[in-house]
Amino acid sequence: MLGQFSSHVALALRNAGLLEQVQHLAETDPLTGVANRRLFEYTLSRELHRADRNDDCVTLVMVDVDHFKSFNDTCGHQAGDRALQAVADALLEACREFETVARYGGEEFAVILPGCSTKRSGAAAERLREAVTKVRVQTGITASAGVLTFPNNAKSASMLIRGADEALYESKASGRNRVTKSRRRGSADRSPVDSDQRAPA
């Protein structure tokens, strides 16, 4: 009986380990190892609900590698993959453990900064941008960023993503390798979390 019990325990532990591995794979971007789009959306929803309950704030920073297509064309796709991995590592290194780095799509990353106020958001985004500029993969790379904060500048997940993305493209249009804070103002007509989110790029 003892041997049978031990076998059942070993099987249960093995199954639990496999389940944990499957869960990790389902939530992780396979190339960079950071959170994937699914985990990003779940985490953003959770953090906005928490901030809403606690009268707190959440900043979202969208970071995009500059001229990535040209980098791929010049250096090759394998170098491009290594660059994305290095950028993800640099962003993780620049973040605290309760902050979330996710690959949003292509060469675009999203970083969720709980408790980061509008006042501190620009400096936080600049820290992330500078971390990317230190990456060296055959050649140096730069990144542009857009930043927006809940609830001052956005009242829902979709507004937060859309506004940060708009600010990111303003950084691109203004010459790249810079941070732009969104000029959006929050509106009370949406719930803190909704499903109106932009499709992957």
PEVENZI-V475875 format. One record per backbone hydrogen bond with DSSP energy under -1.0 kcal/mol. NH is the residue of the N-H (numbers start at 1). CO is the residue of the C=O. If there is no record, write none. Layout:
nh->NH co->CO
nh->NH co->CO
This chain:
nh->5 co->1
nh->6 co->2
nh->7 co->3
nh->8 co->4
nh->9 co->5
nh->10 co->6
nh->11 co->7
nh->12 co->8
nh->13 co->9
nh->14 co->10
nh->15 co->11
nh->16 co->12
nh->17 co->13
nh->18 co->14
nh->19 co->15
nh->20 co->16
nh->21 co->17
nh->22 co->18
nh->23 co->19
nh->24 co->20
nh->25 co->21
nh->26 co->22
nh->29 co->34
nh->33 co->29
nh->35 co->101
nh->36 co->27
nh->40 co->36
nh->41 co->37
nh->42 co->38
nh->43 co->39
nh->44 co->40
nh->45 co->41
nh->46 co->42
nh->47 co->43
nh->48 co->44
nh->49 co->45
nh->50 co->46
nh->51 co->47
nh->52 co->48
nh->53 co->49
nh->54 co->50
nh->56 co->51
nh->58 co->150
nh->59 co->113
nh->60 co->148
nh->61 co->111
nh->62 co->146
nh->63 co->109
nh->64 co->144
nh->65 co->107
nh->66 co->142
nh->71 co->67
nh->72 co->68
nh->73 co->69
nh->74 co->70
nh->75 co->71
nh->76 co->72
nh->80 co->76
nh->81 co->77
nh->82 co->78
nh->83 co->79
nh->84 co->80
nh->85 co->81
nh->86 co->82
nh->87 co->83
nh->88 co->84
nh->89 co->85
nh->90 co->86
nh->91 co->87
nh->92 co->88
nh->93 co->89
nh->94 co->90
nh->95 co->92
nh->99 co->96
nh->100 co->112
nh->102 co->110
nh->103 co->35
nh->104 co->108
nh->105 co->108
nh->108 co->105
nh->109 co->63
nh->110 co->102
nh->111 co->61
nh->112 co->100
nh->113 co->59
nh->115 co->57
nh->116 co->113
nh->121 co->117
nh->124 co->120
nh->125 co->121
nh->126 co->122
nh->127 co->123
nh->128 co->124
nh->129 co->125
nh->130 co->126
nh->131 co->127
nh->132 co->128
nh->133 co->129
nh->135 co->132
nh->137 co->139
nh->139 co->137
nh->144 co->64
nh->145 co->178
nh->146 co->62
nh->147 co->180
nh->148 co->60
nh->150 co->58
nh->153 co->149
nh->160 co->156
nh->161 co->157
nh->162 co->158
nh->163 co->159
nh->164 co->160
nh->165 co->161
nh->166 co->162
nh->167 co->163
nh->168 co->164
nh->169 co->165
nh->170 co->166
nh->171 co->167
nh->172 co->168
nh->173 co->169
nh->174 co->170
nh->175 co->172
nh->176 co->171
nh->180 co->145
nh->182 co->147
nh->186 co->152
nh->197 co->195
